[in-house]
Each structure stands twice: as structure tokens, then as C-alpha cells.
């Protein structure tokens, strides 16, 4: 048998180090937050840190996955539609991520199969092992080409058949480079109400599962409602064959941004660097500490913001992760403005059916956001919410679909084009305010069966004297101020119909941002004499907001809600 990789005779330390982060017991524990928090500490020591998320599913990206099922799709600068953990990486590490930082089992198998077609394996029988783990290792090493330390987050939960390949990749890489790789296993310690103590048995069983794959974790990070006490540390140490000092507590806290400080207190960063034979230094986390202090303080200025949502209900529960980046952006802005933020979700579908309970929630809001969306479900409810915001002078922020529907609402209720719509919902509308355009490779990429989309960062020219221009200028957020140029991320298929520009503008509609060639309408607003704060963008500023540098649009929207 011909193997893709052969163990080196001499085990030496290489420049790049690799930290694998896996999870056990249950999904959604916070592997991404754990990895990102450790990354913050390692960055503070002066190391260049990069991250890669390894997903289990066969989808080539996260773009077509129902957000109710898998949470918010995070849009990267290069157009990648990825898992929401990539947003966590950007927000914590302050670095842009993209295609190289994300892989799925679908991508990996597709790549291996294509290589077999090209005879790249010299006629070998291509079995899953070793060829598929080798492709995983290749992708991890690509990330490491310009990094000192790579954090590798393994999707799913230990014991699932879907992710065995990723664990095998770690086993192989660790066997080759034992001085360069360590494994952190994140588990859960439940606290049953009738027992009133943390239980370590699920952690023991989870570690047993990865032991069966030939892996011994270097650290066990225990998620729990409380800190792990000495008794539980001793039990985990004894039964999981690990030093007690390497059992790290990750308790519930008010904000995920506190976790780097929780790890710092337990010296996780120094313990990790010691195992990787890397020097540590005295670090300064004052900006992070100040952020956590602001979050934990009781803010004095209350505000309530309604998100008119359609991807929210899952059985008897509300899945806020469907709007993760939006919620984060609003929180960043609230901390910046010393605001006590309350977010209420208004079910767009029920609002469109005239449900008084949803309308009552809308009427209590100091600001209204209509975010991304696809298809006809809930559209009329969103338009009703926009009408309410416009007529009652409630601060309004429209994102993507929220801009398109704001344009339609204005056309219907101000211009008088009663049947105005988007061809996405009504292909036969007599007034297609929003429509799809022929594919042009300089603007779009093909996604699926002939569906074209604008994905990733695109430039926009803002009109001087408008609200949009004043916001970006005030916060020094222009890409090129002399050219009035900004850049924002896009993720959509349908566009504002230029045939209706003049008709809407004559009635007071303001087109404040367009593409550099004036082909796409990018930002719309209402004049201040008509409305104190009404702005919408075809772009997605929520994907660029960070806790230490909130996005200007969200800051000014928050100010407007506080003023109301």
C-alpha cells in the first residue's frame, strides 16, 4: 500500500504549532468561543494566531443551510458563507477570516474525489484513510503557512461517526509532530437540580470516546453553570489521566467576552505555551478588561429594539443564533453608548396576519430593525413594520431585505404604486421595485442551479450631505474619503430596479449610496425633515462590527433609539 505521508525518523519541533479543540457530551458548548478566547491570550503574547473550523456536513459551505437549523451564516470578506463561529473568530481576534479558515466534509471529499479523476494518486486504491485525513492536514497546514499558532476547531461531538476523519487527522499529525500539536477537549458538567452538584461522569465518558481513537487530551475544559471545584478536578484528573492543573473551568458568565479573562486567571495561556515549548511574556489585556467592565456594569440608558424576524421559532423555543451577528452588533453599539439594551423579536409572519400580540411588541420599541431574509414568508409583516416605523418616526435600520422591502413600502404607500413588489415574491408584479438582473461575472457568482448572487466585499460611493455620508465621515470609516468610497459585505441575489429611481426620488426617497459605476442602489434613507433616523443598506454591516470597534451604522442607530 502506498501511503500519502510517512512518519519522519526524527521528531523535531517545527515553527508552526497546532492546537486542536474538540467537544464532547453535547453540541453548542462553545468550542468556537473557547478557541477564540485562547487565541486572544496567545495574540497578547505576541504570536500570530490563525484558526480553522472543520465542519461535519457535506454542504460545500453554510449558505444554503436553514438558519433555524444551524444558526446565522457568517459572511466573510472574500464572499465565503460560513459557520457562525467564524464571526466569533473575527470579533475576538480582530482579524479577517475567509475560505482558508473554514472547511466542510463535503469540501474535503469533493477535493479527494477530483484528485482521483486527475490521477494525482498514481493509481493507488484511494481509501478514506489515509487519503481523506491527509487532505484535512493539508488544509490545516495551509492556514499555518503565515501563522505561529493555528487553532483547529473540530465540529460536532466526540463519538459521532461524521467527524472521525478529523480526529484521525489530529492523531496522524500528532504522531508526526508531537512537539507541535496539543489537544484541548471541551466537555460539559451538568448540575441536576435534585443532586445540586456538578457531575463529572459525562466528561469521563467523552474522554473515553476520544481515548478509543488513540487520542489523549492535554487539557480538559469543563463547561458548567458554576466553576469546577477541587473535588471535581481531582475526579477528572484521576479518571481521565490528566494533571489536575490541566483541568480548566469554563463557567457560565454574563458575557462571552469575559472568557479570555477567566482562562487568564487559570494561566491556560502559559500552560499551553509550555506544552508547545514556546516562551511566554507579561501581557496587557487592559482594553479587554475595560470592555468586560463596561458590559458587566449596570448601564443607565434603557432602550428597546425590535428585530422583525422570520428565522426564530424552533418548536416551543426561540433560536436567537439565527441572528447572531446582528445581536452582537447591537450589543457592541449599546456598550459603546452606555445603553441598557433589550431586544424583542417580533414574528414577521404573525405580524403580517394582524396578530395583536406582535403589534403590541412592535409599539413598545424605541427602534426597529428588519434584517436579512429570503422568500415570501413573513414579507407582508416586515412591510407593515416598516410602515409603522416610517409613519411613527421610530428609528429604522434595514439590512439587505430590509432595504428592498423599505423601497417597496415607500413605492406602495407614498408613491402610490399599490401592487409594487419584488419579483422574488411576485414574478408578475406590475411594479417590480426589486428584481433579479442578468448574470455578469464582474458583479456576481453562480450559486446552485443558475442562481447568481453578490457575495463578499463591494465598494459603494456615498452621496455628500446625506445621513449615510455623515455617519461614515464622523466615524472615519471611509475606504477613501476623497472619493466618498466605503466597502461593505454583500449577500443577496435581487437588486433595486433602476427604472424606479426617479419616480421614488421625486416623492422624497433618498438614494444615498450606489456602486462606483452607479449601477446598483446600495443605501437608501429618508430626509431628516421627514424622519429623524430612517436608513437601510443592501449590505451587511453586522458582519464587520467588533466589540472594541462597533460599526458606525449601529452606533448612530443606537443613539437615535436613545434619543427617542
RODO-2510 file (C-alpha; in nm, 4 decimals, decimal comma):
residues 564
     n   res          X          Y          Z
     1     x     0,0000     0,0000     0,0000
     2     x     0,1228     0,3480    -0,0887
     3     x     0,0658     0,5992     0,1905
     4     x     0,0426     0,9709     0,1298
     5     x     0,2560     1,0563     0,4309
     6     x     0,5382     0,8715     0,6082
     7     x     0,6337     0,9324     0,9679
     8     x     0,9669     1,1161     0,9904
     9     x     1,2540     0,9267     1,1508
    10     x     1,3403     1,2218     1,3739
    11     x     1,0728     1,4049     1,5715
    12     x     1,1704     1,7705     1,5792
    13     x     0,9846     2,0885     1,6575
    14     x     0,8663     2,2946     1,3613
    15     x     0,7901     2,6655     1,3520
    16     x     0,4094     2,6406     1,3385
    17     x     0,2184     2,4937     1,6309
    18     x    -0,1277     2,3377     1,6173
    19     x    -0,3910     2,3374     1,8921
    20     x    -0,6926     2,1160     1,8264
    21     x    -1,0157     2,1917     2,0116
    22     x    -1,2794     1,9181     2,0236
    23     x    -1,6051     1,8861     2,2122
    24     x    -1,7969     1,6181     2,3938
    25     x    -2,1261     1,5401     2,5702
    26     x    -2,3467     1,7812     2,3746
    27     x    -2,3358     2,0271     2,0859
    28     x    -2,3341     2,4035     2,1246
    29     x    -2,0968     2,4050     2,4232
    30     x    -1,8835     2,6855     2,2823
    31     x    -1,5803     2,5298     2,1150
    32     x    -1,5524     2,8370     1,8932
    33     x    -1,5630     3,0775     2,1865
    34     x    -1,3122     2,8626     2,3765
    35     x    -1,0713     2,8557     2,0815
    36     x    -1,1132     3,2281     2,0139
    37     x    -1,0640     3,3163     2,3822
    38     x    -0,7400     3,1219     2,3947
    39     x    -0,6420     3,2941     2,0695
    40     x    -0,6868     3,6351     2,2330
    41     x    -0,4391     3,5374     2,5054
    42     x    -0,1855     3,3902     2,2633
    43     x    -0,2051     3,7049     2,0493
    44     x    -0,1291     3,9103     2,3596
    45     x     0,1922     3,7095     2,3983
    46     x     0,2959     3,8335     2,0538
    47     x     0,2118     3,5256     1,8461
    48     x     0,0376     3,5394     1,5108
    49     x    -0,2705     3,3240     1,5564
    50     x    -0,4990     3,1807     1,2927
    51     x    -0,7985     2,9488     1,3152
    52     x    -0,9720     2,6874     1,1017
    53     x    -1,3193     2,5432     1,1620
    54     x    -1,3751     2,1851     1,0426
    55     x    -1,7454     2,1169     0,9855
    56     x    -1,9047     1,7721     0,9590
    57     x    -2,1681     1,8288     0,6946
    58     x    -2,1475     1,7541     0,3227
    59     x    -2,2591     2,1042     0,2190
    60     x    -1,9741     2,2900     0,0499
    61     x    -2,0492     2,5983     0,2621
    62     x    -2,3141     2,7199     0,5063
    63     x    -2,5001     2,9365     0,2558
    64     x    -2,7926     2,7069     0,1834
    65     x    -2,8448     2,5696     0,5340
    66     x    -3,1621     2,6777     0,7127
    67     x    -3,0501     2,9273     0,9814
    68     x    -3,3078     2,7827     1,2217
    69     x    -3,1242     2,4515     1,1921
    70     x    -2,7647     2,5689     1,2048
    71     x    -2,7656     2,9310     1,3188
    72     x    -2,6572     3,2520     1,1495
    73     x    -2,4474     3,2249     0,8343
    74     x    -2,1365     3,4392     0,8756
    75     x    -2,0370     3,6280     0,5629
    76     x    -1,6649     3,6771     0,5094
    77     x    -1,4833     3,9499     0,3183
    78     x    -1,3976     3,7101     0,0355
    79     x    -1,7619     3,6042    -0,0054
    80     x    -1,7471     3,2790     0,1886
    81     x    -2,0754     3,1887     0,3602
    82     x    -1,9555     3,0117     0,6716
    83     x    -2,0491     2,8846     1,0156
    84     x    -2,1232     3,1481     1,2788
    85     x    -1,8036     3,0524     1,4653
    86     x    -1,6043     3,2403     1,2018
    87     x    -1,7806     3,5537     1,3233
    88     x    -1,6640     3,4697     1,6748
    89     x    -1,3068     3,4418     1,5452
    90     x    -1,3221     3,7823     1,3748
    91     x    -1,4792     3,9547     1,6725
    92     x    -1,2321     3,8109     1,9246
    93     x    -0,9110     3,8134     1,7235
    94     x    -0,9763     4,1330     1,5268
    95     x    -0,8576     3,9591     1,2087
    96     x    -1,0483     3,8932     0,8877
    97     x    -1,1086     3,5267     0,8108
    98     x    -1,2165     3,3590     0,4887
    99     x    -1,2179     3,0472     0,2751
   100     x    -0,8916     2,9030     0,4084
   101     x    -1,0272     2,9242     0,7658
   102     x    -1,3267     2,7016     0,7003
   103     x    -1,3727     2,3529     0,5638
   104     x    -1,6541     2,1002     0,5472
   105     x    -1,6534     1,7260     0,4988
   106     x    -1,8210     1,7947     0,1647
   107     x    -1,5297     2,0109     0,0534
   108     x    -1,2764     1,7526     0,1649
   109     x    -1,4364     1,4528    -0,0022
   110     x    -1,5011     1,6542    -0,3196
   111     x    -1,1342     1,7539    -0,3328
   112     x    -1,0121     1,3967    -0,2865
   113     x    -1,2534     1,2648    -0,5498
   114     x    -1,1438     1,5299    -0,8003
   115     x    -0,7796     1,4321    -0,7417
   116     x    -0,8628     1,0701    -0,8217
   117     x    -1,0037     1,1859    -1,1549
   118     x    -0,6792     1,3677    -1,2278
   119     x    -0,4691     1,0577    -1,1394
   120     x    -0,2904     1,2508    -0,8645
   121     x    -0,2588     0,9366    -0,6506
   122     x    -0,0601     0,7415    -0,9117
   123     x    -0,3104     0,4599    -0,9452
   124     x    -0,3400     0,3832    -0,5738
   125     x    -0,6592     0,2474    -0,4212
   126     x    -0,7950     0,5602    -0,2582
   127     x    -0,9435     0,4575     0,0751
   128     x    -1,0885     0,7038     0,3248
   129     x    -0,7822     0,6507     0,5415
   130     x    -0,5167     0,7742     0,4871
   131     x    -0,6196     0,9952     0,1946
   132     x    -0,9079     1,1907     0,3490
   133     x    -0,7286     1,2788     0,6784
   134     x    -0,4286     1,3801     0,4682
   135     x    -0,6461     1,6320     0,2852
   136     x    -0,7594     1,7679     0,6233
   137     x    -0,3969     1,8016     0,7340
   138     x    -0,3084     1,9763     0,4068
   139     x    -0,5772     2,2378     0,4681
   140     x    -0,4682     2,2893     0,8286
   141     x    -0,1069     2,3330     0,7189
   142     x    -0,2132     2,5864     0,4559
   143     x    -0,3574     2,8023     0,7342
   144     x    -0,0300     2,7603     0,9226
   145     x     0,1848     2,8948     0,6398
   146     x     0,1511     3,2502     0,7714
   147     x     0,0815     3,1832     1,1397
   148     x     0,2797     3,0908     1,4507
   149     x    -0,0116     2,9034     1,6060
   150     x    -0,3161     2,7501     1,4392
   151     x    -0,6274     2,6745     1,6427
   152     x    -0,8223     2,3891     1,4822
   153     x    -1,1855     2,3603     1,5895
   154     x    -1,3348     2,0161     1,5238
   155     x    -1,7078     2,0348     1,4569
   156     x    -1,9616     1,8073     1,6206
   157     x    -1,9272     1,5940     1,9306
   158     x    -1,6813     1,3180     2,0163
   159     x    -1,8243     0,9788     1,9325
   160     x    -2,0126     1,0826     1,6181
   161     x    -1,9202     0,8855     1,3087
   162     x    -1,9300     1,2034     1,0940
   163     x    -1,6174     1,3584     1,2450
   164     x    -1,3921     1,0546     1,2952
   165     x    -1,1831     1,1746     0,9987
   166     x    -1,0946     1,4970     1,1826
   167     x    -0,9847     1,3108     1,4946
   168     x    -0,7792     1,0803     1,2737
   169     x    -0,6146     1,3865     1,1187
   170     x    -0,5114     1,5007     1,4662
   171     x    -0,3818     1,1541     1,5563
   172     x    -0,1674     1,1405     1,2423
   173     x    -0,0341     1,4953     1,2752
   174     x     0,0425     1,4471     1,6437
   175     x     0,2241     1,1219     1,5681
   176     x     0,4419     1,3069     1,3159
   177     x     0,4856     1,6276     1,5129
   178     x     0,4329     1,5521     1,8831
   179     x     0,6237     1,8642     1,9862
   180     x     0,3981     2,0861     1,7747
   181     x     0,0460     1,9628     1,8488
   182     x    -0,1776     1,9549     2,1536
   183     x    -0,5419     1,8627     2,2061
   184     x    -0,7965     2,0534     2,4164
   185     x    -1,1216     1,8698     2,4864
   186     x    -1,4269     2,0728     2,5871
   187     x    -1,6910     1,8870     2,7866
   188     x    -1,9985     1,9549     2,9977
   189     x    -2,0530     1,9006     3,3679
   190     x    -2,4288     1,9007     3,4374
   191     x    -2,5752     2,0028     3,7703
   192     x    -2,9069     1,8149     3,8162
   193     x    -3,1431     2,0083     4,0430
   194     x    -3,2161     1,7078     4,2620
   195     x    -2,8432     1,6439     4,3243
   196     x    -2,7198     2,0032     4,3467
   197     x    -2,3621     1,9172     4,2489
   198     x    -2,1610     1,9086     3,9292
   199     x    -2,1334     1,5599     3,7797
   200     x    -1,8138     1,4516     3,6040
   201     x    -1,9327     1,1204     3,4586
   202     x    -2,0300     1,2672     3,1151
   203     x    -1,6790     1,4126     3,0910
   204     x    -1,5242     1,0766     3,1756
   205     x    -1,7295     0,9037     2,9044
   206     x    -1,6442     1,1714     2,6496
   207     x    -1,2721     1,1378     2,7153
   208     x    -1,3099     0,7611     2,6929
   209     x    -1,4545     0,8106     2,3424
   210     x    -1,1520     1,0017     2,2181
   211     x    -0,9146     0,7659     2,4007
   212     x    -1,0670     0,4908     2,1856
   213     x    -0,9491     0,6867     1,8802
   214     x    -0,5923     0,6887     2,0096
   215     x    -0,6072     1,0416     2,1494
   216     x    -0,5217     1,1621     2,4987
   217     x    -0,6207     1,5259     2,5584
   218     x    -0,3632     1,7628     2,7009
   219     x    -0,6304     1,9815     2,8589
   220     x    -0,9917     1,9308     2,9573
   221     x    -1,2043     2,2448     2,9614
   222     x    -1,5242     2,1928     3,1598
   223     x    -1,8339     2,3944     3,0757
   224     x    -2,0744     2,4221     3,3686
   225     x    -2,3132     2,6611     3,5383
   226     x    -2,0513     2,7125     3,8102
   227     x    -1,6739     2,6916     3,8410
   228     x    -1,5366     2,3401     3,8732
   229     x    -1,4471     2,2732     4,2357
   230     x    -1,1396     2,0879     4,3625
   231     x    -1,3309     1,7631     4,4167
   232     x    -1,4438     1,7506     4,0536
   233     x    -1,0969     1,8470     3,9296
   234     x    -0,9491     1,5570     4,1248
   235     x    -1,2031     1,3102     3,9822
   236     x    -1,1488     1,4269     3,6252
   237     x    -0,7731     1,4131     3,6754
   238     x    -0,7862     1,0605     3,8147
   239     x    -1,0295     0,9063     3,5671
   240     x    -0,9137     1,0931     3,2570
   241     x    -0,5377     1,0500     3,3059
   242     x    -0,4620     1,4215     3,3166
   243     x    -0,2902     1,6567     3,5637
   244     x    -0,5337     1,8375     3,7913
   245     x    -0,3786     2,1703     3,6865
   246     x    -0,4774     2,0963     3,3275
   247     x    -0,8478     2,0765     3,4092
   248     x    -0,9745     2,4223     3,3180
   249     x    -1,3023     2,5706     3,4350
   250     x    -1,5300     2,7484     3,1855
   251     x    -1,8380     2,8552     3,3849
   252     x    -2,1455     3,0459     3,2729
   253     x    -2,0845     3,4203     3,2760
   254     x    -2,2632     3,7407     3,1804
   255     x    -2,0737     3,7822     2,8539
   256     x    -1,8624     3,5525     2,6398
   257     x    -1,6028     3,8294     2,6261
   258     x    -1,5163     3,7516     2,9872
   259     x    -1,3874     3,4046     2,8979
   260     x    -1,0341     3,5151     2,7964
   261     x    -1,0003     3,6689     3,1433
   262     x    -1,1331     3,3510     3,3084
   263     x    -0,8711     3,1491     3,1190
   264     x    -0,6015     3,4052     3,2044
   265     x    -0,6767     3,3668     3,5746
   266     x    -0,6171     2,9899     3,5428
   267     x    -0,2965     3,0520     3,3396
   268     x    -0,4249     2,8469     3,0468
   269     x    -0,2187     3,0552     2,8057
   270     x     0,1080     2,9871     2,9898
   271     x     0,0295     2,6178     3,0319
   272     x    -0,0421     2,5850     2,6582
   273     x     0,2766     2,7690     2,5611
   274     x     0,4797     2,5496     2,7975
   275     x     0,3472     2,2306     2,6338
   276     x     0,4327     2,3755     2,2922
   277     x     0,7814     2,4781     2,4086
   278     x     0,7102     2,8434     2,3333
   279     x     0,8176     3,1373     2,5523
   280     x     0,5594     3,3418     2,7404
   281     x     0,5765     3,7061     2,8367
   282     x     0,3921     3,9515     3,0561
   283     x     0,0782     4,0527     2,8703
   284     x    -0,1525     4,3544     2,8714
   285     x    -0,5239     4,2868     2,8381
   286     x    -0,6448     4,6256     2,9616
   287     x    -0,8644     4,7014     2,6568
   288     x    -1,0341     4,3640     2,7027
   289     x    -1,0721     4,4163     3,0774
   290     x    -1,2265     4,7589     3,0187
   291     x    -1,4733     4,6075     2,7722
   292     x    -1,5821     4,3408     3,0209
   293     x    -1,6176     4,6045     3,2925
   294     x    -1,8493     4,8081     3,0711
   295     x    -2,0581     4,5007     2,9857
   296     x    -2,0914     4,3987     3,3497
   297     x    -2,1841     4,7441     3,4755
   298     x    -2,5483     4,8401     3,5075
   299     x    -2,5955     5,0747     3,2140
   300     x    -2,8089     5,3787     3,2815
   301     x    -2,9809     5,4451     2,9483
   302     x    -3,2501     5,1882     2,8654
   303     x    -3,3578     5,1209     2,5070
   304     x    -3,5708     4,8532     2,3448
   305     x    -3,5097     4,7401     1,9880
   306     x    -3,7428     4,5175     1,7881
   307     x    -3,5985     4,2741     1,5352
   308     x    -3,8710     4,1805     1,2885
   309     x    -3,7698     3,8196     1,2339
   310     x    -3,8731     3,5106     1,0405
   311     x    -3,5966     3,2630     1,1323
   312     x    -3,6730     3,2412     1,5014
   313     x    -3,9185     2,9670     1,6014
   314     x    -3,7972     2,6115     1,6575
   315     x    -4,0681     2,4078     1,8272
   316     x    -4,1504     2,5778     2,1573
   317     x    -3,8271     2,7788     2,1601
   318     x    -3,6774     3,0908     2,0048
   319     x    -3,3421     3,0405     1,8328
   320     x    -3,1557     3,3683     1,8679
   321     x    -2,8475     3,2201     1,6970
   322     x    -3,0281     3,2733     1,3646
   323     x    -2,9435     3,6428     1,4072
   324     x    -2,6163     3,6056     1,5970
   325     x    -2,4146     3,8722     1,4129
   326     x    -2,6982     4,1248     1,4281
   327     x    -2,7479     4,0739     1,8015
   328     x    -2,3734     4,1066     1,8614
   329     x    -2,3612     4,4303     1,6600
   330     x    -2,6465     4,5831     1,8575
   331     x    -2,4779     4,4837     2,1827
   332     x    -2,1448     4,6321     2,0714
   333     x    -2,3193     4,9621     1,9981
   334     x    -2,5103     4,9561     2,3286
   335     x    -2,1879     4,9129     2,5261
   336     x    -2,0365     5,1992     2,3288
   337     x    -2,3311     5,4222     2,4231
   338     x    -2,3712     5,3106     2,7859
   339     x    -2,7146     5,1742     2,6955
   340     x    -2,9132     4,9053     2,8706
   341     x    -3,0332     4,7123     2,5671
   342     x    -3,3448     4,4998     2,5488
   343     x    -3,4036     4,3090     2,2262
   344     x    -3,7511     4,1842     2,1405
   345     x    -3,8249     3,9540     1,8490
   346     x    -4,1377     4,0322     1,6504
   347     x    -4,2551     3,7350     1,4461
   348     x    -4,2903     3,8770     1,0938
   349     x    -4,5237     3,6008     0,9823
   350     x    -4,7670     3,6569     1,2690
   351     x    -4,7438     4,0359     1,2354
   352     x    -4,8459     4,0045     0,8701
   353     x    -5,1565     3,8186     0,9828
   354     x    -5,2517     4,1062     1,2105
   355     x    -5,1695     3,9339     1,5386
   356     x    -5,2191     4,1986     1,8082
   357     x    -4,9549     4,0475     2,0396
   358     x    -4,6812     4,1036     1,7796
   359     x    -4,8075     4,4544     1,7019
   360     x    -4,8054     4,5354     2,0731
   361     x    -4,4393     4,4306     2,0953
   362     x    -4,3569     4,6477     1,7948
   363     x    -4,5248     4,9508     1,9510
   364     x    -4,3081     4,9263     2,2634
   365     x    -3,9848     4,9501     2,0631
   366     x    -3,7545     5,2533     2,0535
   367     x    -3,6024     5,1264     1,7291
   368     x    -3,6906     4,8742     1,4597
   369     x    -3,4583     4,6521     1,2563
   370     x    -3,5646     4,4498     0,9526
   371     x    -3,2761     4,2132     0,8753
   372     x    -3,1811     3,9637     0,6071
   373     x    -3,4422     3,7239     0,4711
   374     x    -3,5371     3,5143     0,1714
   375     x    -3,8689     3,4289     0,0055
   376     x    -4,2274     3,5345     0,0691
   377     x    -4,2894     3,4043     0,4220
   378     x    -4,3282     3,6986     0,6601
   379     x    -4,2773     3,9628     0,3893
   380     x    -4,6058     4,1471     0,4489
   381     x    -4,5380     4,1553     0,8215
   382     x    -4,1986     4,3130     0,7589
   383     x    -4,3535     4,5713     0,5279
   384     x    -4,6157     4,6501     0,7945
   385     x    -4,3351     4,7049     1,0466
   386     x    -4,1574     4,9410     0,8052
   387     x    -4,4802     5,1350     0,7534
   388     x    -4,5181     5,1678     1,1292
   389     x    -4,1581     5,2905     1,1668
   390     x    -4,1934     5,5439     0,8850
   391     x    -4,5293     5,6880     0,9938
   392     x    -4,4487     5,6991     1,3656
   393     x    -4,0937     5,8278     1,3189
   394     x    -3,9418     5,5295     1,5008
   395     x    -3,5690     5,4906     1,4212
   396     x    -3,5367     5,2316     1,1470
   397     x    -3,2413     5,0261     1,0241
   398     x    -3,2908     4,7987     0,7241
   399     x    -3,0353     4,5345     0,6323
   400     x    -3,0378     4,3666     0,2889
   401     x    -3,4010     4,2516     0,2569
   402     x    -3,4787     4,5352     0,4971
   403     x    -3,3622     4,7832     0,2289
   404     x    -3,5505     4,6114    -0,0506
   405     x    -3,8747     4,5978     0,1466
   406     x    -3,8340     4,9599     0,2627
   407     x    -3,8153     5,0591    -0,1039
   408     x    -4,1277     4,8569    -0,1803
   409     x    -4,3137     5,0056     0,1180
   410     x    -4,2311     5,3585     0,0004
   411     x    -4,3393     5,2783    -0,3541
   412     x    -4,6709     5,1370    -0,2337
   413     x    -4,7667     5,3825     0,0365
   414     x    -4,6020     5,7111    -0,0652
   415     x    -4,5688     5,6951    -0,4435
   416     x    -4,8984     5,5106    -0,4825
   417     x    -4,7813     5,2022    -0,6715
   418     x    -5,0172     4,9724    -0,4811
   419     x    -4,9046     4,6445    -0,6402
   420     x    -4,5319     4,7178    -0,6095
   421     x    -4,3279     4,4164    -0,5045
   422     x    -4,0125     4,2144    -0,5558
   423     x    -4,0035     3,9557    -0,8327
   424     x    -3,8610     3,7166    -0,5748
   425     x    -4,2093     3,7017    -0,4218
   426     x    -4,4329     3,8064    -0,7136
   427     x    -4,2749     3,7434    -1,0548
   428     x    -4,5778     3,9046    -1,2233
   429     x    -4,5917     4,2288    -1,0247
   430     x    -4,6685     4,5300    -1,2487
   431     x    -4,4175     4,7356    -1,0473
   432     x    -4,1010     4,5300    -0,9865
   433     x    -3,9244     4,7704    -0,7491
   434     x    -3,6796     4,4885    -0,6746
   435     x    -3,5804     4,2367    -0,9413
   436     x    -3,3092     3,9953    -1,0457
   437     x    -3,0597     4,1010    -1,3102
   438     x    -2,8744     3,9037    -1,5794
   439     x    -2,5584     3,7377    -1,4594
   440     x    -2,2378     3,9364    -1,5009
   441     x    -1,9187     3,7822    -1,3652
   442     x    -1,7799     4,1212    -1,2587
   443     x    -2,0730     4,1570    -1,0167
   444     x    -2,1897     3,8111    -0,9168
   445     x    -2,1029     3,4475    -0,8730
   446     x    -2,3189     3,1467    -0,9512
   447     x    -2,4641     2,9642    -0,6501
   448     x    -2,6569     2,6469    -0,7248
   449     x    -2,8714     2,5876    -1,0316
   450     x    -2,8190     2,9123    -1,2215
   451     x    -2,8812     3,1337    -0,9164
   452     x    -2,6461     3,4331    -0,9190
   453     x    -2,5522     3,6245    -0,6062
   454     x    -2,3382     3,9140    -0,4979
   455     x    -2,1147     3,7762    -0,2248
   456     x    -1,8378     3,9403    -0,0271
   457     x    -1,6959     4,2926    -0,0125
   458     x    -1,8076     4,5552    -0,2655
   459     x    -1,7356     4,9261    -0,2852
   460     x    -2,0045     5,1925    -0,2542
   461     x    -1,9997     5,5687    -0,3193
   462     x    -2,1922     5,7764    -0,0638
   463     x    -2,3662     6,0998    -0,1568
   464     x    -2,2346     6,4036     0,0370
   465     x    -2,4928     6,5737     0,2561
   466     x    -2,6789     6,2514     0,3344
   467     x    -2,7198     6,0743     0,6668
   468     x    -2,5118     5,7807     0,5438
   469     x    -2,2247     6,0072     0,4391
   470     x    -2,2281     6,1947     0,7703
   471     x    -2,2183     5,8690     0,9699
   472     x    -1,9194     5,7218     0,7872
   473     x    -1,7368     6,0557     0,7921
   474     x    -1,7983     6,1082     1,1637
   475     x    -1,6523     5,7671     1,2478
   476     x    -1,3693     5,7868     0,9927
   477     x    -1,4983     5,4710     0,8256
   478     x    -1,4414     5,5673     0,4627
   479     x    -1,2207     5,3476     0,2492
   480     x    -1,1334     5,6634     0,0517
   481     x    -1,2828     5,9889     0,1810
   482     x    -1,1799     6,1907    -0,1266
   483     x    -1,3808     5,9524    -0,3449
   484     x    -1,6611     5,9168    -0,0833
   485     x    -1,5898     5,5438    -0,1013
   486     x    -1,6827     5,2797     0,1568
   487     x    -1,6702     4,8996     0,1444
   488     x    -1,9247     4,6595     0,2929
   489     x    -2,0051     4,2901     0,2619
   490     x    -2,2956     4,1693     0,0487
   491     x    -2,5038     3,8522     0,0374
   492     x    -2,8058     3,8748    -0,1881
   493     x    -2,9465     3,7976    -0,5304
   494     x    -3,2140     4,0585    -0,6088
   495     x    -3,1494     4,4297    -0,6713
   496     x    -3,3272     4,7642    -0,6653
   497     x    -3,4785     4,8320    -1,0097
   498     x    -3,3179     5,1436    -1,1574
   499     x    -3,6304     5,2139    -1,3675
   500     x    -3,7987     5,3396    -1,0483
   501     x    -3,5225     5,5644    -0,9150
   502     x    -3,6606     5,8943    -1,0443
   503     x    -4,0203     5,8146    -0,9544
   504     x    -3,9344     5,7421    -0,5910
   505     x    -3,6851     6,0274    -0,5566
   506     x    -3,9461     6,2792    -0,6716
   507     x    -4,1512     6,1851    -0,3642
   508     x    -3,8651     6,2353    -0,1168
   509     x    -3,6911     5,8972    -0,1340
   510     x    -3,3138     5,9438    -0,0979
   511     x    -3,0650     5,7154    -0,2713
   512     x    -2,7566     5,7944    -0,0650
   513     x    -2,5243     5,5150    -0,1794
   514     x    -2,4588     5,3483    -0,5142
   515     x    -2,1947     5,1233    -0,6650
   516     x    -1,8977     5,3136    -0,8179
   517     x    -2,0443     5,2660    -1,1672
   518     x    -2,3876     5,3856    -1,0416
   519     x    -2,5457     5,0553    -1,1459
   520     x    -2,6523     4,9278    -0,8010
   521     x    -2,8513     5,1111    -0,5352
   522     x    -2,6683     5,0369    -0,2118
   523     x    -2,8062     5,2716     0,0563
   524     x    -3,1431     5,4462     0,0878
   525     x    -3,2792     5,6841     0,3508
   526     x    -3,5422     5,9457     0,4290
   527     x    -3,4502     6,3133     0,4834
   528     x    -3,4295     6,4293     0,8448
   529     x    -3,7141     6,6739     0,7878
   530     x    -3,9355     6,3694     0,7193
   531     x    -3,7886     6,1190     0,9645
   532     x    -3,5268     6,1504     1,2437
   533     x    -3,3449     5,8267     1,1513
   534     x    -3,4543     5,6049     0,8641
   535     x    -3,1748     5,4302     0,6759
   536     x    -3,1314     5,0974     0,5015
   537     x    -2,8455     4,9296     0,3215
   538     x    -2,8227     4,6461     0,0745
   539     x    -2,5032     4,5440     0,2536
   540     x    -2,4430     4,3642     0,5839
   541     x    -2,2587     4,5921     0,8272
   542     x    -2,3413     4,3480     1,1078
   543     x    -2,0657     4,1185     0,9820
   544     x    -1,7960     4,3826     1,0351
   545     x    -1,8836     4,5032     1,3849
   546     x    -1,6465     4,4107     1,6668
   547     x    -1,6759     4,4593     2,0428
   548     x    -1,3838     4,7025     2,0618
   549     x    -1,4883     4,8814     1,7395
   550     x    -1,8656     4,8774     1,6836
   551     x    -1,9915     4,9525     1,3336
   552     x    -2,0792     5,3221     1,2798
   553     x    -2,4302     5,2483     1,1480
   554     x    -2,5159     5,0589     1,4652
   555     x    -2,3668     5,3268     1,6901
   556     x    -2,5753     5,6004     1,5291
   557     x    -2,8870     5,3825     1,5207
   558     x    -2,8394     5,3189     1,8933
   559     x    -2,8037     5,6940     1,9561
   560     x    -3,1275     5,7533     1,7669
   561     x    -3,3168     5,4973     1,9764
   562     x    -3,1854     5,6545     2,2956
   563     x    -3,2924     5,9980     2,1747
   564     x    -3,6426     5,8672     2,1122
***
